[in-house]
Amino acid sequence: MRRLAWVLLCLILLTGCVWELPDSDDAVPLRVTVLDVGQGLCVLVESRGEAMLYDGGGRASSSYVVGYLKNHGVSELKLMVASHYDEDHISGLSGVLNTCRVERVLRPDYQADSRTYSAFLSALEKNGAETEFPQ
């Protein structure tokens, strides 16, 4: 029974990989892209001309994330979310803050004692994005 479940899951995933989305961005109400940043996380969510970035990966992938956004015409983010202040989640966000206009940033309400955190705060201040600390 487990083997059958795995086969069905693989078929569903494979179907999703080969299913073509319409060419027009207007025809796609929601697009979620998980960027391969190695260790860490980076998810771009786009809907009706607006974009949100959830985490940004680590230092080694910062230029990749910035380049991806630029190559896909994303120069402004409606929302940026920092899940926590580990290097492999916020270093890429610093790069994005330095190159894109960001309207609002959701981030944890605690401080970290690291250069990565300090760089993130500096980039956030320079960007001028509104900051919120969700409960």
C-alpha positions, 0 to 999 in steps of 0.5 A: 500500500505504501509503495502504491501511495509513493507511485501515485505521489510521484505521478502527481508531481511529474504531472505538475512538472510537465503541465504547461501554464499559459504564457500570459501573466494575466492568465495566471492568478498566482505563481509560486517559485521556490528558488534553489538557494541550497541551504535555507529558503527563498520563495517568490509569490506573484499575483496580478502584478504584485510580488512577495518574497519569503526569505532570501537564502544565504550569502552565497545565493544573494546575487542569484536571488537579485539576478532572478528578480531582475531577469523576471521583471520584479523591481518592486516587492509589495511584501518581504517576509523574514522568517528568522535571522539565520544567515541562510534566510536573511542574507539574500534579503539584504541583497534584495533590499539594496536593489529593489523597492520594498513596500513592507517587511514582516519580521520577527520581534527579536534581535540577533547578535551577528554581522548578517543581522546588522547588514539586514537592518542597515539595508532595511533602513536604507530601503525605507520599507515599512516594518511590521512585527506580526504576533 
